Amino acid sequence: MKKLLLTFACMATLFSSVVLAQGTKQITLEDIWASGKFYPQSVMDIRSMNDGEHYCIRTRQGIEKYAYKTGERVELVCNFTAKQSLKAKPLPPFSDYTFSADEQKILLETGFEPIYRHSGVADYYIYDVKEQSFTKISVNGKQRLTTLSPDGKMVAFVRDNNLYTLDLATLEEHQITSDGKMNEIINGTTDWVYEEEFAITQGFYWSPDSKKIAFYRFDESKVKEFTMQYWGELYPDNYTYKYPKAGEDNSVVDVLVYDLATGKTLKLDIGSQNDQYMPRMQWTNDANTLALMRMNRLQNKMELLLADAASGAIRPLLTETSDTYVDVPDTWVFLKDGKHMLLTSEKDGYNHIYMYDLQGNLVRQITNGTFDVKAICGIDEKKGNIYYTSHESSPINTDLYMIDFKGKKKVSLTQEKGTYSAAFSKGCKYYIQTYSNANHAPVYTLHDSKGKMVKVLEDNAQLQQTMAEYGAGRKQFGSFKASHGTELNYYMILPPDFDSTKQYPLFFFVYGGPGNQQVNNSYGYMDYFWHHMLSQKGYIVCCFDGRGTGGRGAAFKKCTYKNLGKYECEDAIEAARYFGAKSWVDESRIGIFGWSFGGYLSTLSILKGNDVFKSAIAVAPVTTWRYYDNIYTERFLQRPQDNAQGYDLNSPINYADQLKGNYLLIHGTGDDNVHFQNALDLITALNKANKQFEMRVYPNKNHSIYGGNTRLNLYELMTDFILRKL
């Protein structure tokens, strides 16, 4: 890999020399948002085969099988262009696939229609590998979360808030639940707030022997409703859904187990306390034992439970508490030996890997040190090794390591500074690595378990050449010590003709939310090239990670507890003062931009820092935490009933009279996440204070504000504002 990256570095230098001689090409918004000129190539949907010697990827042609040993294609397992089935009708484009356990069937997804950020409905087909035939599994409407049983004989799915099974031999559907109803009862999937804040939509799980299905039942009948209007017809349509705001009632969640043989459903006794969360569940390797995760309302207590799926009896496994909050573990894996599990936790101050036995006793802490483990990539139980990524070398880098179950023999598989991820084969004999850094597009390479490279799968060399031609690749990192004594990391992009004897306007990009990181030594796409475009127009672009962000341990991340926004805003103002004092920065021309939490932070910063920031752009900002959902907000602020001051002292609507600079507010009216209500109440406060500002509304657009020319229009708007007002 090092030789490969050095080769690219030499190529980039050569291209840069040619470009400097001819004049650097100017990046346009059409290049970024219309032509896809800077979009990287990737290796899509990698699936390891059971033998650990082959893997599959999805292409436009079909599902292609490759050998790990050589990286060469072996066969086309499934041909999407085939016409020998469905009476010679052309097949639809497939967007995802899953092999059955015996790899003789492939479940294919098509026609995905989103509901919220992660959820959606789709049509599904079964491909029979031996017969080379495609079969649409249901003609009764689209389904959600269609999942193969471990024995490959059935699928289960959700339709209209009810859970179903379907026999693949007969294509007969069987309805397990019948009480599902929009805005009242949900079976087999999750409500809005679980999906958004616990990142879980799958609400049912097959037992390992395919004989039972464990599933969630959400009773959201007492959750208050929020209504959005969608325009386009003579009369607008109203969309009403359940959205529990801070301090308000949640869904009552039950966990049930359905027995396919008897047709009976068993309700598990998960406790009499309804005001709690069940953010995770999974079957252990024992087909009769279900593992559950339970958290209290304030999320400062997390319990792991084991349930007997036959009797419903539940026993506690372990409990973790915190003076602030406990994050849902990134990793919770039951080992095949049936005796141990791996769990990630911040209980020693940093996120590390722990091994427990199934009586809840700590066997050992496997990783140690003043760094956060980011993810477990592979577990080789036969050799007793764990492959994981972490921020050991620096919070801005993500490194790849191997360590044994005893926490010994740690080996770095990192070749260069940057960001690594890895997809391991079954058995962990091989892995496919993705590497990038701030100024280098992703490189996909195939390796053996010791890190030796087998083959380069995708190098994005053409994109790297294009980046050089347009002068992209000038992102540089640093840190500064804030007045509170903490070093804060940043990156900066200087104009290509930067002259330290001149002064330049400074434009900050921020996010700043709990646990988030923006200062990463990794390739970016959208804003990365927009920032380079702004630098070509004479702006210095800077981004920093203040207190409360991730990658630096629990104390750094959780210091904002009960005071969300206070320290983040203080750090934004201090960063502006720090850079504004540089001789090459025009301190009278400092701007700030952010989206979502970043929009909240940019808004609060121009209000509280009105003597520092000349201009601010806020896209889809929270303007009072009282309007945001309870799982996220209460995790960091407790309930409004418990901590009213924490909600109000750092809500932008309470500082509208302090606006002095130029402010651009942008929001989509169809935002189901940060409601348009936030923008409207801020407008009311600004009007009351007789403050002038600019605003753009995107009708029917959600929190991401995209579709058609929307993103191009949005970035044209923001670029014009910066050129006029900064």
Secondary structure by P-SEA (a helix, b strand, c coil): caaaaaaaaaaaaaaaaaaaaacbbbbcccccccccccbbbbbccccccccccbbbbbccccbbbbbcccccccccccccccccccccccccccccccccccccbbbbbccccccccccccbbbbbbccccccccccccccccccccccccccccccccccccccccccccbbbbccccccccccccccccccccccccccccccccccccbbbbbbbccccbbbbbbbbccccbbbbbbbbbbcccccccbbbbbbbbccccbbbbcccccccccccccccccccccbbbbbbbcccccbbbbbbbcccccbbbbccccccccccccccbbbbcccccbbbbbbcccccbbbbbbccccccccccccccccccccccccccccccccccccccccbbbbbccccccccccccccccbbbbbcccccccbbbbbbbcccccbbbbbbccccccccccccaaaaaaaaaaacccccccccccccccbbbbbcccccccccccbbbbbbbbbbccccccccccccccaaaaaaaaaaaabbbbbbbbcccccccccccccccccccaaaaaaaaaaaaaaaaacccccccbbbbbbccaaaaaaaaaaaaacccccbbbbcccccccccccccccccccccccccccccccccccccccccccbbbbbbbcccccccaaaaaaaaaaaaaacccccccccccccccccccaaaaaaaaaaaaaaaccc
